[in-house]
Amino acid sequence: MLSPSKVIASDPAGFSSLLVWAVVVVLAVLAIRYLTDRLRRTVATSFTQDNVALDAKPVLTEAEARFFSSLETAVDGKYLVWPQLPLWTFIEARSSDAGAEAAFKNRIDRKRVDFCLVDRRTRTVRMAIELDDRTHERMKTQRRDAFVEGVLKEAGVPLIRIPAARAYDAQVIRRQLGMDQPGANSSKLAKAL
């Protein structure tokens, strides 16, 4: 039987190269484990780096939530009411100039309307509604409002502006939307059809 000392004495170069390979394999396995663990930790924490904490928040303000409830009562199931809808989700831009199309999409990328009345069957927006509070008196907001209004007009989507209030009456909202005639579509909504 060969003892380790006889093997080393008979082939010192072969044993050393085997030992070097074993060390290289062990180091490679350890390096891969280290990098994999580090990558997992980086992916898991990449959203909260730089002392940023993330929390869920309500989609609607208190005033918007009150209006939303009254709006749903006002439309009485004739339309779906979708809040905080980004323009890009219901405005399609087409152009033979890819650069112009991309530039327009970038302009509407972060613009949204407070509420949309959506056709139950086709899922298309029939009317956009903006709840105007004091922030709409600011010059910057007025420029944004004018841009959004122009985009909606060009796309054939009527925009109704409703002043913010402490409370809302479904009947008043129906009149504001032109839905106050029983069984009739509003003239504002009919234009959108």
Backbone as JSON Lines, residues from 0, in Angstrom:
{"i":0,"aa":"M","n":[0.83,-1.17,0.0],"ca":[0.0,0.0,0.0],"c":[0.88,1.24,0.0]}
{"i":1,"aa":"L","n":[0.45,2.22,-0.77],"ca":[1.23,3.45,-0.87],"c":[0.79,4.42,0.2]}
{"i":2,"aa":"S","n":[1.75,4.96,0.86],"ca":[1.43,5.98,1.85],"c":[1.57,7.35,1.19]}
{"i":3,"aa":"P","n":[0.9,8.37,1.73],"ca":[1.0,9.71,1.14],"c":[2.44,10.19,1.02]}
{"i":4,"aa":"S","n":[3.28,9.83,2.0],"ca":[4.67,10.3,1.92],"c":[5.38,9.65,0.75]}
{"i":5,"aa":"K","n":[5.07,8.35,0.42],"ca":[5.68,7.68,-0.71],"c":[5.2,8.29,-2.04]}
{"i":6,"aa":"V","n":[3.89,8.66,-2.09],"ca":[3.35,9.27,-3.31],"c":[4.03,10.61,-3.56]}
{"i":7,"aa":"I","n":[4.18,11.4,-2.52],"ca":[4.81,12.71,-2.65],"c":[6.26,12.53,-3.06]}
{"i":8,"aa":"A","n":[6.95,11.56,-2.46],"ca":[8.35,11.34,-2.77],"c":[8.52,10.83,-4.19]}
{"i":9,"aa":"S","n":[7.58,9.99,-4.69],"ca":[7.71,9.42,-6.02],"c":[7.34,10.41,-7.13]}
{"i":10,"aa":"D","n":[6.41,11.35,-6.87],"ca":[5.98,12.31,-7.91],"c":[5.65,13.67,-7.28]}
{"i":11,"aa":"P","n":[6.67,14.38,-6.83],"ca":[6.39,15.64,-6.15],"c":[5.73,16.67,-7.07]}
{"i":12,"aa":"A","n":[6.04,16.71,-8.33],"ca":[5.45,17.7,-9.25],"c":[3.98,17.38,-9.5]}
{"i":13,"aa":"G","n":[3.63,16.12,-9.67],"ca":[2.24,15.72,-9.91],"c":[1.35,16.03,-8.72]}
{"i":14,"aa":"F","n":[1.85,15.75,-7.53],"ca":[1.05,16.04,-6.35],"c":[0.84,17.54,-6.18]}
{"i":15,"aa":"S","n":[1.89,18.34,-6.43],"ca":[1.75,19.78,-6.28],"c":[0.76,20.34,-7.28]}
{"i":16,"aa":"S","n":[0.78,19.83,-8.51],"ca":[-0.17,20.36,-9.47],"c":[-1.6,19.95,-9.1]}
{"i":17,"aa":"L","n":[-1.78,18.75,-8.55],"ca":[-3.09,18.32,-8.08],"c":[-3.56,19.22,-6.93]}
{"i":18,"aa":"L","n":[-2.65,19.52,-6.04],"ca":[-2.97,20.39,-4.91],"c":[-3.34,21.79,-5.4]}
{"i":19,"aa":"V","n":[-2.61,22.3,-6.37],"ca":[-2.92,23.62,-6.93],"c":[-4.31,23.61,-7.56]}
{"i":20,"aa":"W","n":[-4.64,22.59,-8.31],"ca":[-5.97,22.5,-8.93],"c":[-7.07,22.42,-7.88]}
{"i":21,"aa":"A","n":[-6.85,21.7,-6.83],"ca":[-7.85,21.59,-5.76],"c":[-8.08,22.95,-5.11]}
{"i":22,"aa":"V","n":[-7.0,23.66,-4.87],"ca":[-7.12,25.0,-4.28],"c":[-7.87,25.93,-5.23]}
{"i":23,"aa":"V","n":[-7.56,25.88,-6.53],"ca":[-8.23,26.72,-7.52],"c":[-9.72,26.42,-7.56]}
{"i":24,"aa":"V","n":[-10.09,25.15,-7.56],"ca":[-11.51,24.77,-7.59],"c":[-12.23,25.27,-6.34]}
{"i":25,"aa":"V","n":[-11.64,25.09,-5.18],"ca":[-12.25,25.55,-3.93],"c":[-12.42,27.07,-3.95]}
{"i":26,"aa":"L","n":[-11.4,27.79,-4.39],"ca":[-11.49,29.25,-4.47],"c":[-12.56,29.69,-5.47]}
{"i":27,"aa":"A","n":[-12.68,28.99,-6.61],"ca":[-13.7,29.33,-7.61],"c":[-15.1,29.12,-7.04]}
{"i":28,"aa":"V","n":[-15.3,28.02,-6.34],"ca":[-16.62,27.76,-5.73],"c":[-16.94,28.83,-4.7]}
{"i":29,"aa":"L","n":[-15.97,29.18,-3.87],"ca":[-16.2,30.22,-2.86],"c":[-16.5,31.58,-3.52]}
{"i":30,"aa":"A","n":[-15.77,31.91,-4.59],"ca":[-16.0,33.18,-5.29],"c":[-17.4,33.22,-5.91]}
{"i":31,"aa":"I","n":[-17.81,32.13,-6.52],"ca":[-19.15,32.08,-7.12],"c":[-20.23,32.23,-6.05]}
{"i":32,"aa":"R","n":[-20.05,31.54,-4.94],"ca":[-21.02,31.67,-3.83],"c":[-21.09,33.11,-3.32]}
{"i":33,"aa":"Y","n":[-19.93,33.71,-3.13],"ca":[-19.87,35.08,-2.64],"c":[-20.59,36.04,-3.6]}
{"i":34,"aa":"L","n":[-20.28,35.93,-4.89],"ca":[-20.89,36.83,-5.87],"c":[-22.39,36.59,-6.0]}
{"i":35,"aa":"T","n":[-22.83,35.36,-5.94],"ca":[-24.26,35.05,-6.01],"c":[-24.99,35.65,-4.81]}
{"i":36,"aa":"D","n":[-24.45,35.46,-3.61],"ca":[-25.08,36.04,-2.41],"c":[-25.11,37.55,-2.49]}
{"i":37,"aa":"R","n":[-24.03,38.14,-2.95],"ca":[-23.97,39.6,-3.06],"c":[-24.99,40.11,-4.08]}
{"i":38,"aa":"L","n":[-25.11,39.43,-5.2],"ca":[-26.09,39.81,-6.22],"c":[-27.51,39.72,-5.67]}
{"i":39,"aa":"R","n":[-27.81,38.66,-4.96],"ca":[-29.15,38.52,-4.35],"c":[-29.45,39.67,-3.42]}
{"i":40,"aa":"R","n":[-28.48,40.01,-2.56],"ca":[-28.69,41.13,-1.63],"c":[-28.85,42.44,-2.37]}
{"i":41,"aa":"T","n":[-28.09,42.66,-3.44],"ca":[-28.18,43.9,-4.22],"c":[-29.54,44.02,-4.88]}
{"i":42,"aa":"V","n":[-30.03,42.95,-5.48],"ca":[-31.34,42.97,-6.13],"c":[-32.43,43.22,-5.11]}
{"i":43,"aa":"A","n":[-32.34,42.57,-3.96],"ca":[-33.37,42.71,-2.94],"c":[-33.41,44.11,-2.35]}
{"i":44,"aa":"T","n":[-32.28,44.79,-2.28],"ca":[-32.25,46.1,-1.64],"c":[-32.1,47.24,-2.63]}
{"i":45,"aa":"S","n":[-32.05,46.98,-3.92],"ca":[-31.76,48.02,-4.89],"c":[-32.83,49.12,-4.92]}
{"i":46,"aa":"F","n":[-34.05,48.82,-4.49],"ca":[-35.11,49.82,-4.51],"c":[-35.08,50.7,-3.26]}
{"i":47,"aa":"T","n":[-34.36,50.32,-2.26],"ca":[-34.37,51.09,-1.02],"c":[-33.0,51.63,-0.66]}
{"i":48,"aa":"Q","n":[-32.12,51.78,-1.64],"ca":[-30.81,52.35,-1.36],"c":[-30.93,53.84,-1.11]}
{"i":49,"aa":"D","n":[-29.86,54.42,-0.65],"ca":[-29.77,55.86,-0.41],"c":[-30.81,56.35,0.6]}
{"i":50,"aa":"N","n":[-31.07,55.57,1.61],"ca":[-31.98,55.96,2.7],"c":[-33.38,56.31,2.21]}
{"i":51,"aa":"V","n":[-33.89,55.58,1.25],"ca":[-35.23,55.8,0.74],"c":[-36.12,54.66,1.22]}
{"i":52,"aa":"A","n":[-37.19,55.02,1.9],"ca":[-38.15,54.01,2.37],"c":[-39.36,54.03,1.44]}
{"i":53,"aa":"L","n":[-39.91,52.88,1.17],"ca":[-41.06,52.76,0.29],"c":[-42.29,52.32,1.09]}
{"i":54,"aa":"D","n":[-43.4,52.99,0.87],"ca":[-44.66,52.63,1.52],"c":[-45.78,52.75,0.51]}
{"i":55,"aa":"A","n":[-46.79,51.92,0.64],"ca":[-47.99,52.05,-0.19],"c":[-48.74,53.28,0.26]}
{"i":56,"aa":"K","n":[-49.42,53.94,-0.68],"ca":[-50.21,55.12,-0.33],"c":[-51.54,55.06,-1.07]}
{"i":57,"aa":"P","n":[-52.52,55.81,-0.6],"ca":[-53.82,55.8,-1.28],"c":[-53.71,56.35,-2.7]}
{"i":58,"aa":"V","n":[-54.51,55.8,-3.6],"ca":[-54.54,56.26,-4.99],"c":[-55.23,57.62,-5.07]}
{"i":59,"aa":"L","n":[-56.2,57.85,-4.2],"ca":[-56.99,59.08,-4.23],"c":[-56.81,59.88,-2.95]}
{"i":60,"aa":"T","n":[-56.9,61.21,-3.08],"ca":[-56.94,62.06,-1.89],"c":[-58.32,61.91,-1.26]}
{"i":61,"aa":"E","n":[-58.5,62.45,-0.09],"ca":[-59.81,62.39,0.57],"c":[-60.88,63.05,-0.3]}
{"i":62,"aa":"A","n":[-60.56,64.22,-0.86],"ca":[-61.53,64.93,-1.72],"c":[-61.87,64.11,-2.96]}
{"i":63,"aa":"E","n":[-60.85,63.5,-3.57],"ca":[-61.09,62.68,-4.76],"c":[-61.92,61.44,-4.41]}
{"i":64,"aa":"A","n":[-61.67,60.87,-3.24],"ca":[-62.43,59.68,-2.82],"c":[-63.91,60.03,-2.63]}
{"i":65,"aa":"R","n":[-64.17,61.2,-2.05],"ca":[-65.59,61.62,-1.89],"c":[-66.24,61.81,-3.26]}
{"i":66,"aa":"F","n":[-65.53,62.46,-4.17],"ca":[-66.08,62.68,-5.5],"c":[-66.28,61.34,-6.23]}
{"i":67,"aa":"F","n":[-65.31,60.45,-6.12],"ca":[-65.38,59.15,-6.77],"c":[-66.66,58.41,-6.38]}
{"i":68,"aa":"S","n":[-66.95,58.4,-5.11],"ca":[-68.16,57.72,-4.63],"c":[-69.41,58.33,-5.25]}
{"i":69,"aa":"S","n":[-69.49,59.66,-5.25],"ca":[-70.66,60.34,-5.84],"c":[-70.72,60.16,-7.35]}
{"i":70,"aa":"L","n":[-69.57,60.13,-7.99],"ca":[-69.52,59.94,-9.44],"c":[-70.05,58.55,-9.81]}
{"i":71,"aa":"E","n":[-69.64,57.54,-9.07],"ca":[-70.14,56.19,-9.33],"c":[-71.66,56.13,-9.17]}
{"i":72,"aa":"T","n":[-72.18,56.82,-8.16],"ca":[-73.63,56.87,-7.98],"c":[-74.28,57.61,-9.16]}
{"i":73,"aa":"A","n":[-73.66,58.68,-9.6],"ca":[-74.21,59.5,-10.69],"c":[-74.3,58.72,-12.0]}
{"i":74,"aa":"V","n":[-73.29,57.95,-12.33],"ca":[-73.31,57.23,-13.61],"c":[-74.13,55.95,-13.53]}
{"i":75,"aa":"D","n":[-74.46,55.54,-12.32],"ca":[-75.41,54.45,-12.08],"c":[-75.1,53.2,-12.92]}
{"i":76,"aa":"G","n":[-73.81,52.83,-12.99],"ca":[-73.43,51.61,-13.68],"c":[-73.37,51.7,-15.19]}
{"i":77,"aa":"K","n":[-73.71,52.85,-15.77],"ca":[-73.66,52.97,-17.24],"c":[-72.23,52.96,-17.76]}
{"i":78,"aa":"Y","n":[-71.31,53.41,-16.95],"ca":[-69.9,53.46,-17.31],"c":[-69.08,52.93,-16.16]}
{"i":79,"aa":"L","n":[-67.9,52.45,-16.48],"ca":[-66.91,52.15,-15.46],"c":[-66.26,53.48,-15.09]}
{"i":80,"aa":"V","n":[-65.95,53.68,-13.85],"ca":[-65.26,54.89,-13.41],"c":[-63.84,54.47,-13.02]}
{"i":81,"aa":"W","n":[-62.87,54.96,-13.79],"ca":[-61.48,54.63,-13.51],"c":[-60.77,55.9,-13.06]}
{"i":82,"aa":"P","n":[-60.17,55.88,-11.87],"ca":[-59.46,57.06,-11.37],"c":[-57.99,57.07,-11.78]}
{"i":83,"aa":"Q","n":[-57.44,58.28,-11.81],"ca":[-56.0,58.49,-12.0],"c":[-55.44,57.74,-13.21]}
{"i":84,"aa":"L","n":[-56.08,57.93,-14.34],"ca":[-55.68,57.2,-15.55],"c":[-54.64,58.01,-16.33]}
{"i":85,"aa":"P","n":[-53.45,57.46,-16.56],"ca":[-52.44,58.16,-17.36],"c":[-52.9,58.3,-18.82]}
{"i":86,"aa":"L","n":[-52.58,59.44,-19.43],"ca":[-53.01,59.67,-20.82],"c":[-52.51,58.59,-21.77]}
{"i":87,"aa":"W","n":[-51.29,58.12,-21.57],"ca":[-50.73,57.15,-22.52],"c":[-51.52,55.85,-22.53]}
{"i":88,"aa":"T","n":[-52.33,55.59,-21.48],"ca":[-53.09,54.34,-21.45],"c":[-54.34,54.39,-22.33]}
{"i":89,"aa":"F","n":[-54.79,55.61,-22.71],"ca":[-55.99,55.68,-23.54],"c":[-55.87,56.62,-24.73]}
{"i":90,"aa":"I","n":[-54.72,57.23,-24.93],"ca":[-54.47,58.08,-26.1],"c":[-53.4,57.38,-26.93]}
{"i":91,"aa":"E","n":[-53.73,57.07,-28.17],"ca":[-52.77,56.41,-29.05],"c":[-52.17,57.44,-30.0]}
{"i":92,"aa":"A","n":[-50.86,57.49,-30.02],"ca":[-50.16,58.4,-30.93],"c":[-49.59,57.59,-32.09]}
{"i":93,"aa":"R","n":[-49.85,58.05,-33.3],"ca":[-49.31,57.39,-34.49],"c":[-48.68,58.46,-35.38]}
{"i":94,"aa":"S","n":[-47.54,58.12,-35.94],"ca":[-46.86,59.04,-36.85],"c":[-45.92,58.25,-37.74]}
{"i":95,"aa":"S","n":[-45.73,58.75,-38.96],"ca":[-44.74,58.13,-39.83],"c":[-43.33,58.53,-39.39]}
{"i":96,"aa":"D","n":[-43.25,59.55,-38.56],"ca":[-41.98,60.02,-38.01],"c":[-41.82,59.43,-36.6]}
{"i":97,"aa":"A","n":[-41.01,58.4,-36.5],"ca":[-40.84,57.71,-35.21],"c":[-40.34,58.65,-34.12]}
{"i":98,"aa":"G","n":[-39.48,59.6,-34.48],"ca":[-38.96,60.55,-33.5],"c":[-40.05,61.46,-32.96]}
{"i":99,"aa":"A","n":[-40.93,61.94,-33.84],"ca":[-42.04,62.81,-33.42],"c":[-43.01,62.03,-32.54]}
{"i":100,"aa":"E","n":[-43.26,60.79,-32.9],"ca":[-44.16,59.96,-32.1],"c":[-43.58,59.73,-30.71]}
{"i":101,"aa":"A","n":[-42.31,59.41,-30.64],"ca":[-41.65,59.19,-29.35],"c":[-41.64,60.47,-28.52]}
{"i":102,"aa":"A","n":[-41.39,61.6,-29.16],"ca":[-41.38,62.89,-28.43],"c":[-42.76,63.19,-27.85]}
{"i":103,"aa":"F","n":[-43.82,62.91,-28.62],"ca":[-45.17,63.15,-28.11],"c":[-45.48,62.21,-26.95]}
{"i":104,"aa":"K","n":[-45.11,60.95,-27.09],"ca":[-45.36,59.99,-26.01],"c":[-44.63,60.41,-24.74]}
{"i":105,"aa":"N","n":[-43.43,60.97,-24.9],"ca":[-42.7,61.46,-23.74],"c":[-43.42,62.64,-23.08]}
{"i":106,"aa":"R","n":[-44.07,63.47,-23.87],"ca":[-44.79,64.63,-23.32],"c":[-46.02,64.21,-22.52]}
{"i":107,"aa":"I","n":[-46.66,63.1,-22.92],"ca":[-47.85,62.67,-22.17],"c":[-47.54,61.59,-21.15]}
{"i":108,"aa":"D","n":[-46.3,61.17,-21.09],"ca":[-45.89,60.05,-20.26],"c":[-46.36,60.15,-18.8]}
{"i":109,"aa":"R","n":[-46.22,61.3,-18.19],"ca":[-46.57,61.43,-16.77],"c":[-47.83,62.26,-16.53]}
{"i":110,"aa":"K","n":[-48.57,62.51,-17.57],"ca":[-49.81,63.28,-17.42],"c":[-50.96,62.3,-17.19]}
{"i":111,"aa":"R","n":[-51.85,62.67,-16.28],"ca":[-53.0,61.82,-16.01],"c":[-54.21,62.69,-15.74]}
{"i":112,"aa":"V","n":[-55.37,62.09,-15.85],"ca":[-56.61,62.79,-15.51],"c":[-57.17,62.16,-14.25]}
{"i":113,"aa":"D","n":[-57.96,62.95,-13.52],"ca":[-58.46,62.47,-12.24],"c":[-59.39,61.27,-12.39]}
{"i":114,"aa":"F","n":[-60.34,61.35,-13.34],"ca":[-61.3,60.26,-13.53],"c":[-61.64,60.11,-15.0]}
{"i":115,"aa":"C","n":[-61.97,58.89,-15.4],"ca":[-62.44,58.63,-16.75],"c":[-63.71,57.8,-16.67]}
{"i":116,"aa":"L","n":[-64.67,58.14,-17.54],"ca":[-65.84,57.28,-17.72],"c":[-65.51,56.37,-18.88]}
{"i":117,"aa":"V","n":[-65.57,55.08,-18.64],"ca":[-65.11,54.08,-19.6],"c":[-66.3,53.22,-20.05]}
{"i":118,"aa":"D","n":[-66.4,53.05,-21.36],"ca":[-67.45,52.21,-21.93],"c":[-67.29,50.78,-21.41]}
{"i":119,"aa":"R","n":[-68.34,50.23,-20.86],"ca":[-68.27,48.89,-20.27],"c":[-67.95,47.81,-21.31]}
{"i":120,"aa":"R","n":[-68.44,47.98,-22.51],"ca":[-68.26,46.94,-23.54],"c":[-66.9,47.07,-24.22]}
{"i":121,"aa":"T","n":[-66.55,48.26,-24.69],"ca":[-65.33,48.44,-25.49],"c":[-64.1,48.8,-24.66]}
{"i":122,"aa":"R","n":[-64.3,49.2,-23.41],"ca":[-63.23,49.64,-22.51],"c":[-62.49,50.86,-23.04]}
{"i":123,"aa":"T","n":[-63.19,51.7,-23.81],"ca":[-62.59,52.95,-24.28],"c":[-63.09,54.1,-23.41]}
{"i":124,"aa":"V","n":[-62.26,55.1,-23.27],"ca":[-62.62,56.27,-22.47],"c":[-63.63,57.11,-23.24]}
{"i":125,"aa":"R","n":[-64.76,57.4,-22.62],"ca":[-65.8,58.21,-23.24],"c":[-65.77,59.65,-22.74]}
{"i":126,"aa":"M","n":[-65.23,59.86,-21.55],"ca":[-65.14,61.21,-21.01],"c":[-64.07,61.23,-19.92]}
{"i":127,"aa":"A","n":[-63.32,62.33,-19.89],"ca":[-62.33,62.55,-18.83],"c":[-62.87,63.64,-17.91]}
{"i":128,"aa":"I","n":[-62.57,63.5,-16.63],"ca":[-63.06,64.46,-15.63],"c":[-61.88,64.92,-14.78]}
{"i":129,"aa":"E","n":[-61.75,66.22,-14.67],"ca":[-60.75,66.82,-13.79],"c":[-61.46,67.48,-12.63]}
{"i":130,"aa":"L","n":[-61.02,67.17,-11.45],"ca":[-61.55,67.79,-10.24],"c":[-60.63,68.97,-9.93]}
{"i":131,"aa":"D","n":[-61.13,70.17,-10.13],"ca":[-60.29,71.37,-10.01],"c":[-60.31,71.93,-8.59]}
{"i":132,"aa":"D","n":[-59.16,71.83,-7.93],"ca":[-59.0,72.46,-6.62],"c":[-58.1,73.68,-6.77]}
{"i":133,"aa":"R","n":[-57.64,74.23,-5.66],"ca":[-56.83,75.45,-5.72],"c":[-55.53,75.28,-6.49]}
{"i":134,"aa":"T","n":[-55.01,74.05,-6.57],"ca":[-53.75,73.85,-7.28],"c":[-53.89,74.18,-8.77]}
{"i":135,"aa":"H","n":[-55.12,74.16,-9.28],"ca":[-55.33,74.47,-10.7],"c":[-55.27,75.98,-10.99]}
{"i":136,"aa":"E","n":[-55.07,76.77,-9.94],"ca":[-54.91,78.22,-10.11],"c":[-53.45,78.57,-10.39]}
{"i":137,"aa":"R","n":[-52.54,77.67,-10.13],"ca":[-51.12,77.92,-10.35],"c":[-50.81,77.97,-11.84]}
{"i":138,"aa":"M","n":[-49.88,78.83,-12.22],"ca":[-49.52,79.01,-13.62],"c":[-49.01,77.69,-14.23]}
{"i":139,"aa":"K","n":[-48.13,77.0,-13.51],"ca":[-47.58,75.74,-14.01],"c":[-48.7,74.72,-14.24]}
{"i":140,"aa":"T","n":[-49.63,74.64,-13.31],"ca":[-50.75,73.7,-13.44],"c":[-51.67,74.12,-14.59]}
{"i":141,"aa":"Q","n":[-51.84,75.41,-14.79],"ca":[-52.68,75.89,-15.89],"c":[-52.07,75.53,-17.24]}
{"i":142,"aa":"R","n":[-50.75,75.62,-17.36],"ca":[-50.08,75.2,-18.6],"c":[-50.27,73.7,-18.83]}
{"i":143,"aa":"R","n":[-50.13,72.93,-17.77],"ca":[-50.34,71.48,-17.85],"c":[-51.78,71.19,-18.24]}
{"i":144,"aa":"D","n":[-52.74,71.87,-17.61],"ca":[-54.16,71.67,-17.91],"c":[-54.47,72.0,-19.37]}
{"i":145,"aa":"A","n":[-53.9,73.08,-19.88],"ca":[-54.14,73.47,-21.28],"c":[-53.59,72.41,-22.23]}
{"i":146,"aa":"F","n":[-52.41,71.89,-21.92],"ca":[-51.82,70.84,-22.75],"c":[-52.7,69.59,-22.75]}
{"i":147,"aa":"V","n":[-53.1,69.14,-21.56],"ca":[-53.93,67.94,-21.44],"c":[-55.27,68.14,-22.15]}
{"i":148,"aa":"E","n":[-55.87,69.31,-21.96],"ca":[-57.15,69.6,-22.61],"c":[-57.01,69.55,-24.13]}
{"i":149,"aa":"G","n":[-55.92,70.1,-24.67],"ca":[-55.69,70.07,-26.11],"c":[-55.5,68.66,-26.64]}
{"i":150,"aa":"V","n":[-54.76,67.83,-25.9],"ca":[-54.54,66.44,-26.31],"c":[-55.88,65.7,-26.32]}
{"i":151,"aa":"L","n":[-56.66,65.86,-25.26],"ca":[-57.95,65.16,-25.19],"c":[-58.89,65.62,-26.3]}
{"i":152,"aa":"K","n":[-58.91,66.94,-26.56],"ca":[-59.77,67.46,-27.62],"c":[-59.4,66.87,-28.97]}
{"i":153,"aa":"E","n":[-58.09,66.85,-29.25],"ca":[-57.63,66.31,-30.53],"c":[-57.94,64.81,-30.66]}
{"i":154,"aa":"A","n":[-57.93,64.11,-29.53],"ca":[-58.23,62.67,-29.54],"c":[-59.73,62.4,-29.52]}
{"i":155,"aa":"G","n":[-60.55,63.45,-29.37],"ca":[-62.0,63.27,-29.36],"c":[-62.56,62.82,-28.03]}
{"i":156,"aa":"V","n":[-61.82,63.08,-26.95],"ca":[-62.28,62.71,-25.62],"c":[-62.71,63.98,-24.89]}
{"i":157,"aa":"P","n":[-64.02,64.13,-24.61],"ca":[-64.47,65.33,-23.9],"c":[-63.87,65.4,-22.49]}
{"i":158,"aa":"L","n":[-63.56,66.61,-22.07],"ca":[-63.04,66.84,-20.73],"c":[-64.02,67.73,-19.98]}
{"i":159,"aa":"I","n":[-64.44,67.29,-18.82],"ca":[-65.32,68.07,-17.97],"c":[-64.54,68.46,-16.73]}
{"i":160,"aa":"R","n":[-64.58,69.74,-16.42],"ca":[-63.92,70.24,-15.2],"c":[-64.99,70.48,-14.14]}
{"i":161,"aa":"I","n":[-64.76,69.92,-12.98],"ca":[-65.72,70.06,-11.88],"c":[-64.98,70.67,-10.71]}
{"i":162,"aa":"P","n":[-65.52,71.77,-10.17],"ca":[-64.86,72.41,-9.02],"c":[-64.85,71.49,-7.81]}
{"i":163,"aa":"A","n":[-63.73,71.45,-7.12],"ca":[-63.63,70.66,-5.9],"c":[-64.56,71.24,-4.85]}
{"i":164,"aa":"A","n":[-65.14,70.38,-4.03],"ca":[-66.06,70.81,-2.98],"c":[-65.9,69.88,-1.77]}
{"i":165,"aa":"R","n":[-66.5,70.28,-0.67],"ca":[-66.45,69.44,0.53],"c":[-67.35,68.21,0.4]}
{"i":166,"aa":"A","n":[-68.44,68.38,-0.35],"ca":[-69.38,67.28,-0.55],"c":[-69.92,67.36,-1.98]}
{"i":167,"aa":"Y","n":[-70.41,66.23,-2.47],"ca":[-70.91,66.17,-3.84],"c":[-72.27,65.51,-3.86]}
{"i":168,"aa":"D","n":[-73.11,66.0,-4.77],"ca":[-74.43,65.44,-4.96],"c":[-74.46,64.74,-6.31]}
{"i":169,"aa":"A","n":[-74.89,63.49,-6.31],"ca":[-74.9,62.71,-7.55],"c":[-75.75,63.36,-8.63]}
{"i":170,"aa":"Q","n":[-76.87,63.95,-8.26],"ca":[-77.74,64.6,-9.26],"c":[-77.04,65.8,-9.89]}
{"i":171,"aa":"V","n":[-76.34,66.56,-9.09],"ca":[-75.6,67.72,-9.62],"c":[-74.51,67.23,-10.57]}
{"i":172,"aa":"I","n":[-73.84,66.18,-10.2],"ca":[-72.79,65.62,-11.07],"c":[-73.41,65.15,-12.38]}
{"i":173,"aa":"R","n":[-74.55,64.49,-12.3],"ca":[-75.23,64.03,-13.53],"c":[-75.5,65.22,-14.45]}
{"i":174,"aa":"R","n":[-75.96,66.34,-13.89],"ca":[-76.2,67.54,-14.7],"c":[-74.9,68.07,-15.28]}
{"i":175,"aa":"Q","n":[-73.85,68.1,-14.48],"ca":[-72.56,68.6,-14.96],"c":[-72.03,67.74,-16.11]}
{"i":176,"aa":"L","n":[-72.34,66.47,-16.07],"ca":[-71.91,65.55,-17.13],"c":[-72.9,65.48,-18.28]}
{"i":177,"aa":"G","n":[-74.05,66.15,-18.13],"ca":[-75.07,66.12,-19.16],"c":[-75.86,64.83,-19.18]}
{"i":178,"aa":"M","n":[-75.93,64.15,-18.06],"ca":[-76.63,62.87,-17.98],"c":[-77.95,62.99,-17.22]}
{"i":179,"aa":"D","n":[-78.47,64.19,-17.09],"ca":[-79.63,64.4,-16.23],"c":[-80.96,64.03,-16.87]}
{"i":180,"aa":"Q","n":[-80.98,63.7,-18.15],"ca":[-82.23,63.29,-18.79],"c":[-82.33,61.78,-18.69]}
{"i":181,"aa":"P","n":[-83.38,61.28,-18.02],"ca":[-83.5,59.83,-17.84],"c":[-83.48,59.09,-19.17]}
{"i":182,"aa":"G","n":[-82.67,58.05,-19.23],"ca":[-82.62,57.19,-20.41],"c":[-81.9,57.78,-21.6]}
{"i":183,"aa":"A","n":[-81.38,58.99,-21.49],"ca":[-80.7,59.61,-22.63],"c":[-79.22,59.76,-22.33]}
{"i":184,"aa":"N","n":[-78.42,59.55,-23.35],"ca":[-77.0,59.85,-23.23],"c":[-76.86,61.36,-23.23]}
{"i":185,"aa":"S","n":[-75.86,61.84,-22.55],"ca":[-75.64,63.28,-22.54],"c":[-75.16,63.74,-23.92]}
{"i":186,"aa":"S","n":[-75.37,64.98,-24.21],"ca":[-74.84,65.5,-25.47],"c":[-73.31,65.45,-25.41]}
{"i":187,"aa":"K","n":[-72.74,65.66,-24.22],"ca":[-71.3,65.61,-24.09],"c":[-70.79,64.18,-24.33]}
{"i":188,"aa":"L","n":[-71.5,63.21,-23.76],"ca":[-71.1,61.83,-23.97],"c":[-71.42,61.36,-25.38]}
{"i":189,"aa":"A","n":[-72.52,61.83,-25.94],"ca":[-72.91,61.42,-27.29],"c":[-71.85,61.86,-28.3]}
{"i":190,"aa":"K","n":[-71.24,63.03,-28.09],"ca":[-70.17,63.49,-28.97],"c":[-68.98,62.53,-28.96]}
{"i":191,"aa":"A","n":[-68.76,61.93,-27.79],"ca":[-67.63,61.02,-27.66],"c":[-67.9,59.68,-28.34]}
{"i":192,"aa":"L","n":[-69.16,59.35,-28.53],"ca":[-69.5,58.07,-29.16],"c":[-69.34,58.2,-30.63]}
